[in-house]
Amino acid sequence: MTDRNPSDTARTRLDKWLWAARFFKHRTGATEAVDGGKVKLNGMAAKPARELKVGDRLDITIGEDTRTVIRSEERRVGKEGRSR
């Protein structure tokens, strides 16, 4: 058994996290946004399969709106859990 904090090792794919955090309705939409350069990871272009870890900074452009988010959770949030 290890003494690691789960948040230290929590990693997931970029496209999967964008879908789980409800920035996109479908994972395919998240993948297309990343491939289309609409999502920057720590200020740089990334691939959809890139591993995302807690503390990473995302700049997400949807339409004319750009949001900056710091990744903090592993679980998928409910519709009520996200503020607009």
C-alpha positions, -999 to +999 in steps of 0.1 A: +000+000+000+013+035-008+008+068+010+001+088-022-026+113-023-051+102-051-051+138-065-013+136-071-017+106-095-052+114-110-047+117-147-072+114-175-074+122-213-080+158-222-110+151-244-126+129-218-121+155-191-137+182-212-167+160-217-168+150-180-166+186-169-196+193-193-179+218-216-191+196-245-222+174-247-203+146-265-168+134-263-166+136-300-172+174-298-144+177-273-120+158-295-129+180-325-124+211-305-089+200-293-080+189-329-093+223-342-070+243-319-099+255-297-083+241-265-049+250-252-032+231-224-009+252-203-007+277-232+001+252-259-017+231-285-024+196-274-037+163-287-070+148-274-053+118-258-029+140-239-030+132-202-044+160-180-035+163-144-047+183-115-034+219-117-032+220-155-045+252-171-070+250-200-080+278-223-112+267-240-128+286-268-165+279-276-179+303-302-167+338-293-163+329-256-129+319-242-127+304-207-097+297-186-100+267-162-077+250-138-083+212-136-093+203-101-116+172-100-116+137-113-154+130-113-181+140-138-202+168-124-239+171-126-257+198-146-265+215-113-229+215-102-217+238-129-221+275-128-225+295-160 
